[in-house]
Amino acid sequence: MSRLLFSHSYFYRFDPKQWKAQQPYPPLATILAAAYLREAGHTVALFDTSLREDPLEVRNALQQHKPDYFIIYDDGFNYLTKMCLTNMREAACKMSREAKGHGCIVIMNSSDASDQYDYYLKNGVDYVVRGEGEETLKALLDCLEKKEDVSLVDGIAFLRSDVVVTRSRVIMKDLDSLPLPAWDLVDVESYKRIWLAKHGYFSLNLATTRGCPFKCNWCAKPIYGNRYNSRSPEHVVREIGMLISKYAPDHFWMSDDIFGLKPGWIQHFRDLVRSKNLKFKYKIQSRVDLLLQEDTIDALAESGAATVWVGAESGSQKILDAMDKGTTIKEIEDASVLLRRKGIRTGFFLQFGYPGETRDDIEKTIAMVLKLMPDEIGISVSYPLPGTKFYEKVKDQLSLKQNWSDSDDLSMMYSGTYPPEFYKILHRYVHNRYGIERGRTAIRSPLHRSSFRQLAALVLHVPMALVRGYKMENIYRSHAG
């Protein structure tokens, strides 16, 4: 069997917004793939880039481990890697070229490489594993070790005289058959120190599912697609118990696209958590329509859910329908009320700039936020990624820049209703309006309210001055209809 050095291409330091937040998570999919290949008999090691400063630090790991294969296997469970950021693409290629210089065969699996395999194959990568990676990677390594024809391996792309792309591999269904991730390869203490210093508690990540069956037309799914498969609650609770025993996290981020979609899953999970007397808080992503089913919110609260993020996206039903979102404004409102009633924090993902969005749609979104006052908001402009209906709709408008450099880039890469400057100002303005409203509602004393109003006026002065400077009203009018 071979020596494998696993890595991934996400550097928190190359993403200023995320590094400032100081909420780093280990590369979950990376260490799961490493565990899978170790179980198959290979010797595995990890070069974890998350907290590193320079891709070329990989040299020391290459010299230390002397791998036969250097495998860049991104954490496909982390939404940050699904954004296909150019800072991370460049870092991956630097590591690839360095590994090639050390005589390694370089293999890569990521959302970006699954879409842009030809780019990576021309920049130091020998084989791109497309989509879900564990079984494909094992089959590819077996084939290379036996010196067999790699074109017989499903789910890869490689260069011969030209790029060869083999047929896609069938998605795994029995997720309980996978080993637990190779947490022993991670310097968990380095993550823990950052969390405790910044937030006073420690959070780790795990995934209970793969994929999402819903078809929001802007959502890219190059790794797990539209299939949805779930681990059993027993398998998940076993991992949680192990992590608490070894690393003592206070909190977990369930990094699923949709947590607990299968009927009865959340309720069974709650029962197991209670029976084993496990104490922890956790954060999930879900859909408002799913949250309203039966006693889902009750079961989440009873099992330790502290925060639920939902894709609210817009306060305009017209825009939600255009996105093929499949949810309603009333469901957003009802779910928000029930979550708050159960003491669960709510986060809203919001998008501006979707094709066809007007001033009225924008104002409906702002009004929804100020009415429901979620505990957190995340604002973006619509981002076209390959493989989506949205991308196909706007691809002829895209320029040379087709990816964000980091998660705070937020560039409009197609022709929105308003100029790009408008959305940058709107982003700041909505955050400030929301922040001021949260502060205002938190203050009860009349004296404090008076002081707060003065502070709010100062805080809003800069973005509102910018809005006036760009003549937002004129922008609205000139683009009306």
C-alpha positions as CSV (number, residue, x, y, z in Angstrom):
1,M,0.0,0.0,0.0
2,S,1.0,3.6,-0.5
3,R,1.9,6.7,1.6
4,L,-0.8,9.4,1.3
5,L,-0.5,13.0,2.4
6,F,-3.9,14.6,2.6
7,S,-4.5,18.3,2.5
8,H,-7.2,20.8,1.5
9,S,-7.2,24.3,-0.1
10,Y,-9.1,26.4,2.5
11,F,-6.8,28.9,4.3
12,Y,-8.8,31.0,6.8
13,R,-6.1,33.7,6.7
14,F,-6.8,34.1,3.0
15,D,-10.4,34.9,3.8
16,P,-10.3,38.1,5.9
17,K,-13.9,38.1,6.9
18,Q,-13.7,34.5,8.2
19,W,-10.3,35.0,9.9
20,K,-11.7,38.0,11.7
21,A,-14.7,35.9,12.9
22,Q,-12.2,33.5,14.5
23,Q,-14.5,30.5,14.1
24,P,-12.3,27.9,12.4
25,Y,-13.3,24.3,11.8
26,P,-11.1,21.4,11.0
27,P,-11.5,19.9,7.4
28,L,-14.1,17.3,8.1
29,A,-14.4,15.7,4.7
30,T,-10.7,15.6,4.4
31,I,-10.1,13.6,7.6
32,L,-13.1,11.3,6.7
33,A,-11.5,10.4,3.4
34,A,-8.2,9.9,5.2
35,A,-9.9,7.5,7.6
36,Y,-11.5,5.6,4.7
37,L,-8.2,5.2,2.9
38,R,-6.4,4.2,6.2
39,E,-9.0,1.6,6.7
40,A,-8.2,0.3,3.2
41,G,-4.6,-0.2,4.3
42,H,-2.8,3.0,3.2
43,T,-0.5,5.0,5.4
44,V,-2.1,8.5,5.8
45,A,-0.9,11.9,7.1
46,L,-2.5,15.4,7.1
47,F,-1.2,18.8,6.1
48,D,-4.0,21.0,7.5
49,T,-4.0,24.3,5.8
50,S,-6.8,25.9,7.9
51,L,-4.6,28.0,10.2
52,R,-1.5,28.2,8.0
53,E,0.0,31.3,6.5
54,D,1.5,30.1,3.2
55,P,0.8,27.2,0.8
56,L,4.5,26.6,0.5
57,E,4.6,25.4,4.2
58,V,3.6,22.1,2.6
59,R,7.3,21.6,1.8
60,N,8.1,20.5,5.3
61,A,5.2,18.0,5.3
62,L,6.3,16.6,1.9
63,Q,9.9,16.2,3.2
64,Q,8.7,14.6,6.5
65,H,6.2,12.1,5.1
66,K,7.7,11.5,1.7
67,P,4.3,10.6,0.2
68,D,3.7,8.7,-3.0
69,Y,0.4,10.6,-3.5
70,F,-0.4,14.2,-2.5
71,I,-4.2,14.4,-2.2
72,I,-6.0,17.8,-1.9
73,Y,-9.4,16.8,-0.6
74,D,-11.5,19.8,0.3
75,D,-14.1,19.8,3.0
76,G,-17.2,19.5,0.9
77,F,-19.3,19.8,4.0
78,N,-18.2,23.4,4.6
79,Y,-20.1,26.0,2.7
80,L,-17.0,28.1,2.4
81,T,-15.4,25.5,0.0
82,K,-18.5,25.4,-2.1
83,M,-18.0,29.1,-3.0
84,C,-15.0,28.2,-5.2
85,L,-12.9,31.2,-4.1
86,T,-10.0,32.1,-6.3
87,N,-7.7,32.7,-3.3
88,M,-8.0,29.1,-2.4
89,R,-7.8,27.9,-6.1
90,E,-4.4,29.7,-6.4
91,A,-3.2,28.2,-3.1
92,A,-4.2,24.7,-4.3
93,C,-2.2,25.1,-7.4
94,K,0.9,26.3,-5.5
95,M,0.7,23.2,-3.3
96,S,0.1,21.0,-6.4
97,R,3.2,22.3,-8.2
98,E,5.3,21.9,-5.0
99,A,4.2,18.3,-4.6
100,K,5.0,17.5,-8.2
101,G,8.4,18.8,-7.6
102,H,8.8,16.2,-4.8
103,G,7.8,13.4,-7.2
104,C,4.2,13.0,-5.9
105,I,1.2,12.0,-8.0
106,V,-1.3,14.8,-7.2
107,I,-5.0,14.1,-6.9
108,M,-7.7,16.7,-6.1
109,N,-11.3,16.6,-5.0
110,S,-13.2,19.8,-4.5
111,S,-16.3,21.7,-5.6
112,D,-14.2,24.0,-7.8
113,A,-12.1,21.1,-9.3
114,S,-15.3,19.2,-10.0
115,D,-16.5,22.1,-12.1
116,Q,-13.1,23.4,-13.4
117,Y,-11.1,20.2,-13.7
118,D,-9.4,21.4,-16.9
119,Y,-7.8,24.4,-15.0
120,Y,-6.4,22.2,-12.3
121,L,-5.1,19.5,-14.7
122,K,-3.1,22.3,-16.4
123,N,-1.7,23.5,-13.1
124,G,0.0,20.5,-11.4
125,V,-2.9,18.2,-10.7
126,D,-2.7,14.7,-12.2
127,Y,-6.2,13.4,-11.5
128,V,-9.4,15.2,-10.4
129,V,-11.9,13.2,-8.5
130,R,-15.3,14.5,-9.4
131,G,-18.2,14.6,-7.0
132,E,-18.3,12.4,-3.9
133,G,-14.8,11.2,-3.4
134,E,-14.1,8.3,-1.1
135,E,-14.9,5.3,-3.3
136,T,-13.6,7.0,-6.4
137,L,-10.3,7.8,-4.7
138,K,-9.9,4.3,-3.4
139,A,-10.6,2.9,-6.9
140,L,-8.2,5.3,-8.5
141,L,-5.4,4.4,-6.1
142,D,-6.0,0.7,-6.6
143,C,-5.9,1.2,-10.4
144,L,-2.6,3.2,-10.2
145,E,-1.0,0.7,-7.9
146,K,-1.8,-2.1,-10.2
147,K,-0.9,0.0,-13.3
148,E,-4.2,-0.6,-14.9
149,D,-6.1,1.7,-17.2
150,V,-7.4,4.6,-15.2
151,S,-10.0,5.4,-17.8
152,L,-12.0,2.5,-16.4
153,V,-12.4,4.4,-13.1
154,D,-15.8,6.2,-12.7
155,G,-15.8,9.8,-11.5
156,I,-12.4,11.2,-12.5
157,A,-10.8,13.6,-15.0
158,F,-7.2,13.5,-16.3
159,L,-5.0,14.5,-19.1
160,R,-3.9,12.3,-22.0
161,S,-3.6,14.0,-25.3
162,D,-6.6,15.9,-24.2
163,V,-8.8,16.0,-21.0
164,V,-10.5,12.7,-20.4
165,V,-13.7,12.7,-18.2
166,T,-15.1,9.3,-17.2
167,R,-18.7,8.7,-16.3
168,S,-20.0,9.8,-12.9
169,R,-20.0,7.4,-10.0
170,V,-23.1,6.4,-8.2
171,I,-23.6,8.3,-4.9
172,M,-23.1,6.3,-1.6
173,K,-26.2,5.4,0.3
174,D,-25.0,3.5,3.4
175,L,-23.2,6.3,5.2
176,D,-23.0,4.2,8.4
177,S,-20.5,2.0,6.6
178,L,-18.0,4.8,6.7
179,P,-15.5,5.0,9.5
180,L,-15.5,8.0,11.9
181,P,-13.2,10.8,10.7
182,A,-9.5,10.6,11.5
183,W,-9.6,13.2,14.2
184,D,-6.2,12.0,15.5
185,L,-4.6,13.6,12.5
186,V,-5.8,17.1,13.5
187,D,-4.2,19.4,16.0
188,V,-7.5,20.0,17.7
189,E,-6.0,22.1,20.5
190,S,-5.0,24.8,18.0
191,Y,-8.6,25.3,17.0
192,K,-9.8,25.1,20.6
193,R,-7.4,27.9,21.7
194,I,-8.8,30.3,19.1
195,W,-12.4,29.5,20.0
196,L,-11.9,29.9,23.7
197,A,-9.9,33.1,23.3
198,K,-12.5,34.8,21.0
199,H,-15.8,33.3,22.1
200,G,-15.3,31.6,25.5
201,Y,-16.6,28.2,24.2
202,F,-15.3,25.6,21.8
203,S,-17.2,24.3,18.8
204,L,-16.5,21.3,16.5
205,N,-18.1,20.3,13.3
206,L,-19.8,17.1,12.1
207,A,-22.1,16.1,9.3
208,T,-25.1,13.8,9.6
209,T,-26.2,13.8,5.9
210,R,-25.0,14.3,2.3
211,G,-26.8,16.3,-0.4
212,C,-30.0,18.2,-0.7
213,P,-33.1,17.1,-2.7
214,F,-34.4,20.7,-3.1
215,K,-33.8,22.6,-6.3
216,C,-33.2,26.2,-5.5
217,N,-31.9,27.3,-8.9
218,W,-28.9,29.2,-7.7
219,C,-27.5,26.4,-5.4
220,A,-24.5,24.5,-6.8
221,K,-24.1,20.9,-5.8
222,P,-21.0,19.5,-7.5
223,I,-20.1,17.0,-4.8
224,Y,-23.3,15.3,-3.5
225,G,-25.9,16.5,-6.0
226,N,-29.6,16.5,-5.5
227,R,-29.6,13.1,-3.7
228,Y,-30.1,13.1,0.0
229,N,-28.6,10.3,2.2
230,S,-28.4,10.3,6.0
231,R,-26.4,8.6,8.7
232,S,-28.5,6.9,11.4
233,P,-29.0,8.9,14.7
234,E,-27.1,6.0,16.5
235,H,-24.1,6.6,14.3
236,V,-24.1,10.3,14.8
237,V,-24.6,10.1,18.6
238,R,-21.7,7.7,18.8
239,E,-19.5,10.2,17.1
240,I,-20.7,13.0,19.4
241,G,-20.0,10.9,22.4
242,M,-16.5,10.2,21.2
243,L,-15.8,13.9,20.4
244,I,-17.1,15.0,23.8
245,S,-15.0,12.4,25.6
246,K,-11.7,13.2,23.7
247,Y,-11.9,17.0,23.0
248,A,-14.7,18.4,25.3
249,P,-16.4,20.7,22.9
250,D,-19.3,22.8,24.2
251,H,-21.0,23.1,20.9
252,F,-21.3,21.5,17.5
253,W,-21.9,22.9,14.0
254,M,-24.0,20.3,12.1
255,S,-22.6,21.2,8.7
256,D,-25.4,19.6,6.7
257,D,-27.2,21.5,3.9
258,I,-30.4,20.2,5.5
259,F,-30.4,18.8,9.0
260,G,-32.8,16.0,9.9
261,L,-34.9,15.9,6.7
262,K,-36.0,12.2,7.1
263,P,-39.3,11.9,9.0
264,G,-38.7,11.1,12.7
265,W,-34.9,11.5,12.5
266,I,-34.7,14.5,14.7
267,Q,-37.1,13.0,17.3
268,H,-35.0,9.8,17.4
269,F,-31.8,11.8,17.7
270,R,-33.3,13.7,20.6
271,D,-34.3,10.5,22.4
272,L,-30.8,9.1,22.0
273,V,-29.1,12.3,23.3
274,R,-31.4,12.2,26.3
275,S,-30.9,8.5,27.0
276,K,-27.1,8.9,27.0
277,N,-27.3,12.1,29.0
278,L,-25.2,14.0,26.5
279,K,-25.0,17.8,27.2
280,F,-24.1,20.1,24.3
281,K,-25.5,22.9,22.1
282,Y,-25.5,22.8,18.4
283,K,-26.2,24.9,15.2
284,I,-27.9,23.7,12.1
285,Q,-29.2,24.8,8.7
286,S,-32.7,24.0,7.7
287,R,-35.8,25.1,5.7
288,V,-38.7,27.0,7.2
289,D,-41.2,24.6,5.7
290,L,-39.4,21.6,7.3
291,L,-39.2,23.3,10.6
292,L,-43.0,23.7,10.7
293,Q,-43.6,19.9,10.4
294,E,-45.1,18.2,13.4
295,D,-43.0,18.7,16.6
296,T,-39.7,19.3,14.8
297,I,-38.9,22.6,16.6
298,D,-39.8,21.0,20.0
299,A,-37.4,18.1,19.3
300,L,-34.6,20.5,18.2
301,A,-34.9,22.5,21.4
302,E,-35.0,19.3,23.5
303,S,-31.9,17.9,21.9
304,G,-29.8,21.1,22.4
305,A,-30.3,23.1,19.3
306,A,-29.1,26.7,20.0
307,T,-29.2,28.3,16.5
308,V,-31.1,27.5,13.3
309,W,-30.0,29.2,10.1
310,V,-32.6,29.3,7.3
311,G,-32.4,30.4,3.7
312,A,-34.9,33.2,4.0
313,E,-33.2,34.8,0.9
314,S,-35.9,37.5,0.2
315,G,-39.0,39.2,1.7
316,S,-40.6,39.1,-1.7
317,Q,-42.6,36.0,-2.7
318,K,-42.0,36.9,-6.3
319,I,-38.2,36.5,-5.9
320,L,-38.6,33.3,-3.8
321,D,-40.7,31.8,-6.6
322,A,-38.2,33.0,-9.3
323,M,-35.5,31.2,-7.3
324,D,-37.6,27.9,-7.2
325,K,-37.2,28.2,-3.4
326,G,-40.4,26.3,-2.6
327,T,-41.0,28.3,0.6
328,T,-43.3,31.2,1.5
329,I,-43.0,34.5,3.4
330,K,-45.6,33.2,5.9
331,E,-43.5,30.1,6.6
332,I,-40.5,32.3,7.3
333,E,-42.6,34.3,9.7
334,D,-44.2,31.3,11.4
335,A,-41.0,29.4,11.8
336,S,-39.3,32.5,13.3
337,V,-42.0,32.9,15.9
338,L,-41.9,29.3,16.9
339,L,-38.1,29.2,17.1
340,R,-38.0,32.3,19.3
341,R,-40.8,30.8,21.5
342,K,-38.6,27.8,22.1
343,G,-35.5,29.8,22.9
344,I,-33.7,28.9,19.7
345,R,-31.7,31.7,18.0
346,T,-32.5,32.3,14.3
347,G,-30.2,33.2,11.5
348,F,-31.4,34.5,8.1
349,F,-29.4,34.0,4.9
350,L,-30.4,36.9,2.6
351,Q,-29.6,37.5,-1.1
352,F,-29.9,40.7,-3.0
353,G,-29.5,41.2,-6.8
354,Y,-31.4,38.2,-8.1
355,P,-32.5,38.9,-11.7
356,G,-35.8,40.8,-11.7
357,E,-35.5,42.1,-8.2
358,T,-36.9,45.7,-8.0
359,R,-36.9,48.4,-5.4
360,D,-40.2,47.1,-4.0
361,D,-38.6,43.6,-3.6
362,I,-35.6,45.0,-1.8
363,E,-37.8,47.1,0.6
364,K,-39.9,44.0,1.3
365,T,-36.8,42.1,2.4
366,I,-35.6,45.0,4.6
367,A,-39.1,45.2,6.1
368,M,-39.2,41.4,6.8
369,V,-35.8,41.6,8.6
370,L,-36.9,44.5,10.8
371,K,-40.2,42.9,11.6
372,L,-38.9,39.5,12.5
373,M,-35.6,40.6,13.9
374,P,-33.6,37.3,13.6
375,D,-30.7,37.0,15.9
376,E,-28.2,37.0,13.1
377,I,-28.2,37.8,9.4
378,G,-25.8,36.9,6.5
379,I,-26.1,39.1,3.4
380,S,-24.9,38.3,0.0
381,V,-25.5,39.2,-3.6
382,S,-26.6,36.3,-5.9
383,Y,-23.6,34.4,-7.0
384,P,-23.7,32.3,-10.3
385,L,-21.8,29.0,-10.0
386,P,-21.5,26.4,-12.8
387,G,-24.1,23.7,-12.8
388,T,-27.0,25.8,-11.8
389,K,-30.0,27.1,-13.7
390,F,-29.1,30.6,-12.5
391,Y,-25.6,30.3,-14.0
392,E,-27.1,29.2,-17.3
393,K,-29.4,32.2,-17.2
394,V,-26.6,34.8,-16.7
395,K,-23.5,33.1,-18.1
396,D,-23.4,35.3,-21.3
397,Q,-23.1,38.4,-19.1
398,L,-20.1,37.1,-17.1
399,S,-16.7,38.7,-17.6
400,L,-13.3,37.3,-17.0
401,K,-14.0,37.4,-13.2
402,Q,-16.4,34.5,-12.6
403,N,-15.5,33.7,-9.0
404,W,-15.1,35.7,-5.8
405,S,-11.6,35.9,-4.4
406,D,-12.8,35.5,-0.8
407,S,-16.2,35.1,1.0
408,D,-16.5,38.9,1.5
409,D,-15.9,39.7,-2.2
410,L,-19.6,40.0,-3.0
411,S,-19.0,41.2,-6.5
412,M,-21.9,41.4,-8.9
413,M,-20.6,39.4,-11.9
414,Y,-23.6,39.9,-14.1
415,S,-26.0,42.8,-15.0
416,G,-28.3,43.3,-12.0
417,T,-31.2,45.7,-11.9
418,Y,-28.9,48.3,-10.3
419,P,-25.1,49.0,-10.7
420,P,-22.7,47.0,-8.5
421,E,-22.0,50.1,-6.3
422,F,-25.6,50.1,-5.3
423,Y,-25.4,46.6,-3.8
424,K,-22.3,47.3,-1.9
425,I,-24.0,50.3,-0.3
426,L,-27.1,48.3,0.3
427,H,-25.2,45.5,2.0
428,R,-23.7,48.0,4.5
429,Y,-27.0,49.9,5.0
430,V,-29.0,46.8,5.8
431,H,-26.4,45.6,8.3
432,N,-26.4,48.9,10.0
433,R,-30.2,49.3,10.0
434,Y,-30.5,45.8,11.5
435,G,-27.8,46.4,14.1
436,I,-29.3,49.6,15.2
437,E,-32.8,48.1,15.5
438,R,-31.3,45.3,17.6
439,G,-29.6,47.8,19.9
440,R,-32.8,49.9,20.2
441,T,-35.0,47.1,21.2
442,A,-32.5,45.9,23.8
443,I,-32.5,49.3,25.6
444,R,-35.3,50.0,28.1
445,S,-34.2,53.2,30.0
446,P,-35.5,56.4,28.4
447,L,-32.2,58.1,29.1
448,H,-30.3,55.2,27.4
449,R,-32.8,55.3,24.5
450,S,-32.0,59.0,24.0
451,S,-28.3,58.4,24.0
452,F,-28.8,55.4,21.6
453,R,-30.7,57.5,19.1
454,Q,-27.8,59.9,19.0
455,L,-25.3,57.1,18.5
456,A,-27.6,55.5,15.8
457,A,-27.7,58.7,13.9
458,L,-23.9,58.8,13.8
459,V,-23.6,55.1,12.8
460,L,-26.0,55.6,9.9
461,H,-24.5,58.8,8.8
462,V,-21.7,57.3,6.7
463,P,-23.7,54.7,4.8
464,M,-26.6,57.1,4.2
465,A,-24.2,59.8,3.0
466,L,-22.8,57.2,0.6
467,V,-26.3,56.3,-0.5
468,R,-27.0,60.0,-1.2
469,G,-23.7,60.3,-3.0
470,Y,-24.6,57.6,-5.4
471,K,-28.1,59.1,-5.7
472,M,-29.8,55.8,-4.9
473,E,-33.2,57.4,-5.6
474,N,-32.0,58.3,-9.1
475,I,-30.6,54.8,-9.6
476,Y,-34.0,53.3,-8.6
477,R,-35.8,55.6,-11.0
478,S,-33.5,55.3,-14.0
479,H,-33.7,51.5,-13.8
480,A,-37.4,51.3,-13.1
481,G,-39.2,48.5,-15.0
